[in-house]
């Protein structure tokens, strides 16, 4: 078992700061500690993801998702390496999953990529259009998702509907609801968390 002395010897000054916040968050359920951790890394995570997805809205969503996943798994973190390394890995892996789901729509098929062996190659993409059966399945999933969203509290339901069904940007949602942008982002984060918990019990219907 790693002792406190061992931890202090291994970590940099910044990593020690992060580890203290992690212990406060886990041991004392200190919400300010979670907020501080997010404050230290939110911008750097966002700009890393922005480079990957080249969409401000997607980068915002993925940044929130990354912190959500990291905080849910915070008890799994061990100070064998810096918290920032662990967090960036979660964020990048989540982003890669997102890009796979979008089936590489943002990747240029004309750009040449280095394969690591000194050769250059281009990407060939197959047609990803849905056939009638897949369209029917997608329609059923959307209907099922709408049923799940209806179980949310009204303020969260409205935000989820505007963001994911009407596909409005954060700024557009803030303007539509006459809310501060920060409030929209914070409540969407909470709404997604509630939605995730509901979906865990209805996953077979989606």
PAZA-779096 format. One record per atom (N, C-alpha, C, O): x, y, z; residue in one letter. Coordinates in steps of 0.05 Angstrom, whole numbers, plus 5000, padded with zeros to 4 digits. Layout:
BEGIN
XYZA ...
***
This chain:
BEGIN
501749765000X 500050005000X 501850255000X 503750275015X 501150454983X 502750694981X 502250875005X 499950925012X 504350955018X 504151125042X 504151415033X 504851485010X 503451585052X 503351875046X 506151975040X 506452145022X 508151865054X 510951955048X 511651875020X 512952035006X 510951635011X 511551544984X 510251724964X 511551804944X 507851794969X 506351964950X 507752234948X 508252334925X 508552354970X 509852614970X 512452604956X 513252804943X 513952384957X 516552364944X 516152334914X 517952424899X 514052214905X 513652164877X 512652404862X 513352454839X 510852564874X 509452764859X 510853034858X 512253114877X 510353184836X 511253454833X 509553634851X 507553544863X 510253894852X 508754074869X 505854094859X 503954084875X 505554114832X 502854124821X 501253874826X 498853874832X 502653644823X 501253384827X 500553344857X 498453224863X 502153444875X 501453434903X 498953594909X 497253514924X 498853834897X 496454004900X 493953854890X 491953854904X 494153724867X 491953584856X 491153344874X 488753294878X 493153214884X 492552974901X 491153054927X 489352914936X 491853284938X 490553384962X 487653444956X 485853384972X 487153564932X 484353624924X 482753364920X 480453354927X 484053174908X 482752914904X 481952784930X 479652684932X 483752794950X 483052684976X 480752834989X 479052715001X 480753094986X 478553254997X 475853184983X 473853154996X 476053154957X 473653084942X 472552814950X 470152774954X 474252614953X 473452344959X 472852304989X 470752184996X 474552405006X 474252355035X 472152535048X 470752455066X 471952785038X 470152975051X 467753055034X 466153225042X 467552935010X 465453004991X 465453304986X 463353434984X 467853414984X 468253704981X 467753794952X 469353744935X 465453924947X 464754014920X 466654224910X 467154244886X 467754384928X 469654594920X 472254464909X 473554574891X 472954234920X 475354094911X 474954004882X 476754024865X 472553894876X 471953814848X 472054054830X 473254044808X 470954274839X 470954524823X 473754624817X 474354714795X 475454604838X 478254694834X 479754524814X 481254624798X 479254254816X 480554074797X 479754144769X 481354154750X 477154194765X 476154264739X 477354534730X 478054564706X 477454724748X 478554984741X 481454974732X 482255124714X 483054794744X 485854774737X 486254674709X 488154744695X 484454494699X 484954354674X 482854394652X 483254294630X 480754534658X 478554554639X 479554674612X 478954564591X 480954894614X 481855024589X 483754854573X 483454834548X 485654734586X 487654564571X 486354324559X 487054244537X 484354204573X 482953974562X 481254064538X 481253934518X 479954294541X 478254394520X 479854444494X 479054364473X 482154574497X 483754634473X 484954384460X 485354374436X 485654194477X 486653944466X 484453804449X 484953714427X 481953804460X 479753674446X 478953834422X 478053724401X 479154094423X 478454264400X 480254204376X 479254204354X 482754154382X 484554074360X 483753814348X 484153764324X 482553634364X 481853374354X 479253374338X 478953234318X 477253534348X 474653524335X 474053764317X 472253754301X 475553984322X 475154224306X 472354334306X 471354434286X 471054304329X 468354414333X 468154504362X 468554354380X 467554764365X 467454884392X 465354744409X 465754684432X 462954704397X 460754574412X 461554294420X 461054214443X 462654134401X 463353864408X 465553864429X 465553694447X 467454044427X 469654064446X 468554124474X 469454014494X 466554304475X 465254364501X 463954124513X 464254064536X 462353984496X 460953744505X 462953534515X 462653414537X 465053494500X 467053284506X 468653364531X 469453184546X 469053614535X 470453704559X 468853644584X 469853534604X 466253704583X 464453644605X 464353344610X 464353244633X 464053194588X 463952894590X 466452784603X 466352604619X 468752894595X 471352804605X 471452834636X 472352654650X 470753074645X 470753114674X 468652944688X 469152844710X 466352904675X 464352734687X 465352454691X 464952334712X 466652344670X 467652074672X 469952054692X 470151864707X 471752254692X 473952254710X 473052264739X 474052124756X 471052434745X 470152464772X 468652204782X 468752134805X 467252074763X 465951824770X 468051604777X 467451424793X 470351624764X 472451424768X 474651514787X 476751384790X 474251744800X 476351864816X 477451674837X 479751694844X 475651504848X 476651314868X 478651114857X 480050984872X 478751094830X 480650904818X 483351024813X 485350884808X 483551294816X 486151424811X 488151354833X 487451344857X 490551294825X 492751244843X 495051434837X 495551494814X 496451534857X 498451734853X 501151614842X 503251714849X 500951414826X 503351304814X 504251484791X 506551474782X 502451654782X 503051854761X 501252094766X 499352074782X 501752304752X 500252554757X 497352534750X 496652394731X 495652664765X 492852674758X 492352784730X 490552684716X 493952984722X 493553104696X 493952894674X 492552894654X 495952714677X 496452504658X 493952314656X 493152244634X 492952244679X 490552064680X 488152204668X 486652074653X 487752454674X 485452604663X 485652634633X 483652594619X 487952714623X 488252754594X 487852494579X 486852494556X 488652264591X 488252004578X 485251944576X 484251854555X 483752004597X 480851954597X 479552134575X 477952044560X 480352384575X 479252574555X 479852494527X 478052504510X 482352414521X 483052344494X 481752084485X 480852064462X 481551894503X 480151644496X 477251684491X 476051574472X 475951854507X 473151924503X 472752064476X 470752014462X 474652234469X 474452374444X 474752184420X 473352204400X 476651994423X 477051794402X 474451634398X 473751574375X 473151564420X 470651414418X 468551584403X 467051484387X 468451844410X 466652024397X 467152034367X 465252034351X 469652054359X 470352074331X 469551814316X 468751824293X 469951594329X 469251334317X 466251324312X 465351224292X 464751424332X 461851414329X 460851594306X 458951534293X 462351814302X 461651994280X 462751884254X 462352004232X 464151664256X 465251534232X 467051704215X 466851724190X 468751844229X 470952004217X 469952214198X 471252274178X 467652334203X 466552544185X 468452784184X 468452924163X 469952844205X 471653084205X 474453034194X 475953214191X 475052784187X 477752724176X 477752764146X 476052674132X 479752914137X 480052964109X 481052714095X 483052594103X 479652624074X 480552384060X 482852454040X 484052274029X 483352714036X 485452794018X 488152824032X 490252814020X 488052884058X 490452934073X 492152684076X 491052464080X 494752704072X 496552484075X 497452464104X 498152664117X 497452214114X 498252164142X 500751994143X 501051804128X 502452064162X 504851914167X 504151654182X 502851664203X 504951424171X 504251174184X 506251084205X 505950874216X 508151264211X 510151194232X 512551044221X 514451014236X 512350964197X 514550814184X 515950984163X 517650874148X 515251234162X 516451414142X 514951424116X 515751564098X 512751284114X 511051284089X 508651454094X 507751494116X 507551564072X 505151724073X 502851574060X 503251434040X 500451604071X 498151464060X 495651634063X 495651804081X 493651584047X 491151724050X 489051534061X 489451294062X 486851644070X 484751484082X 482551444062X 481551634049X 481651194059X 479451134042X 477051064059X 477150884076X 474851204055X 472451164071X 470251034055X 469851104032X 468950834067X 466750714054X 464250884059X 464151044077X 462250844042X 459750994046X 458450914072X 458250674078X 457651104088X 456451054114X 453451114115X 452351144137X 452251144092X 449351204092X 447750964103X 448550734101X 445551034116X 443950824129X 441950704109X 440750854092X 441650444110X 439650324093X 436850344107X 436850424130X 434650284093X 431950314105X 431650174132X 430450294151X 432749944135X 432549804161X 434049954183X 433049974206X 436450054177X 437950204196X 436550464204X 436650554227X 435350594184X 433850834189X 431450784208X 430850944225X 430150554204X 427950484222X 428850434250X 427550524269X 431150304253X 432350254279X 433050514293X 432550554316X 434350694277X 435050964287X 432651114297X 432651234318X 430451104282X 427951234289X 426851124315X 425951274332X 426950864318X 426050734343X 427650824367X 426650864389X 430350844363X 432150924384X 431551214393X 431551274417X 431051384373X 430451664380X 427851684396X 427651834415X 425851524387X 423351524401X 423751434430X 422551544449X 425351214433X 425851104460X 427351314477X 426751344501X 429251454464X 430751654479X 428951884488X 429251984511X 427051964471X 425252174478X 423552094503X 422952264520X 422851844504X 421251744526X 422851754552X 421851814573X 425451694550X 427251714573X 427552004582X 427352064606X 427952184563X 428252464569X 425852574584X 426052754601X 423452474577X 420952574590X 421052524620X 419452644635X 422752344630X 422852284658X 424552494674X 424552484699X 425952664659X 427552864673X 425753094684X 423553134675X 426853244703X 425553474713X 425353674689X 427053684672X 423253844689X 422754024666X 425054194658X 425654214634X 426554304677X 428754484669X 430954334655X 432254444637X 431554084664X 433553924651X 432553814624X 434053794605X 430053734624X 428853624600X 428953824577X 429653754554X 428354074583X 428354284562X 431154324550X 431454344526X 433054324568X 435854364559X 436754134541X 438054174520X 436153884550X 436953654534X 435553654507X 436853594487X 433053724506X 431553734481X 432753934462X 433053884438X 433354174472X 434454384455X 437254314445X 437854364422X 438854184462X 441554124454X 441753884435X 443153894415X 440253674441X 440653424426X 438453364406X 438953214387X 436053464410X 433953414390X 433753654370X 433453604346X 433953894380X 433954124362X 436754204353X 437154364335X 438754094367X 441654134360X 442454424360X 443854514343X 441454564381X 442254844384X 445054864398X 445754684413X 446455074392X 449055114406X 448455214434X 446255284441X 450555224451X 450255334478X 449255624478X 447555694493X 450455784460X 449656064458X 446756084450X 445356254461X 445855924431X 443055934422X 441155854444X 439055974447X 441955654460X 440255564482X 440055794503X 437955844514X 442355914509X 442456134529X 440556364520X 439156474536X 440656424494X 438956634484X 436056554484X 434356714491X 435456304476X 432656214475X 431456214503X 429056294506X 432956134523X 431856104551X 432456354568X 431556364591X 433956544557X 434656784571X 436156714597X 435456804619X 438156544594X 439756454617X 442756524612X 443556534589X 444256554633X 447156594629X 448456344616X 447556124622X 450456384600X 451656164586X 452755954606X 452555714602X 453956054628X 455055874648X 452955694661X 453455464667X 450555814665X 448355664677X 447455444658X 446955214666X 447255504632X 446555304612X 448455074612X 447554844612X 451055124613X 453054914612X 452954744638X 453054494637X 452654874660X 452554734686X 450054554688X 450254324696X 447754664680X 445354504682X 445254284661X 444054074666X 446454324638X 446654114618X 448353884629X 447653644624X 450453944643X 452153744655X 450553574675X 450653334675X 448953714692X 447353574711X 445153414697X 444653184705X 443953534677X 441853394662X 442853134649X 441452934649X 445253154637X 446452914625X 446952694646X 446652454641X 447852784670X 448352594691X 445852454700X 445752204703X 443652604703X 441052484710X 440152294688X 439152074693X 440452384663X 439652224640X 441151954639X 439951744633X 443751974645X 445451734645X 444351534666X 444251294660X 443751634689X 442751454711X 440051324703X 439651094710X 438351474690X 435751364681X 436251154660X 434950934660X 438051214641X 438551034619X 439750764628X 439350564616X 441250774650X 442450524661X 440350314667X 440850074665X 437950414674X 435750234681X 433950164658X 432150004660X 434450304635X 432750254611X 434350194587X 433450224564X 436950104591X 438750074568X 437749874547X 438349904524X 436249674556X 435249474537X 433249584517X 432749464496X 432049814523X 430049934506X 431250124485X 429850224468X 433950174488X 435250364470X 436950224449X 438150364432X 
***
